[in-house]
Amino acid sequence: PPTLVHSALTALIDRWRPETHSFHLPCGEMTVTLEDWAMITALPLEGR
């Protein structure tokens, strides 16, 4: 059975717009930054 995570991911995929590389949500446009991704995944950002 679908889980909450699966349902949320499916909803985001449906709202992805490749032309702008962003999600189009009812409240507006949302872009995920590298810093956002690092916080979500708990991976460190290492620059060189």
C-alpha positions, 0 to 999 in steps of 0.5 A, a space after each residue: 500500500 502507498 505510504 505518506 512518503 510515496 504519496 508526497 513524492 508522487 504529488 511533487 513529481 506531478 507538479 514538477 516543471 522541467 522548463 523552470 526546474 521548479 515545482 508549481 504549487 497552489 501557493 506559488 513556485 518552489 525551487 529546491 536549492 543545494 542547501 535545502 537538499 543538504 538539510 533534507 538528506 543530512 549530507 554535508 556540503 563540501 566546496 573545493 
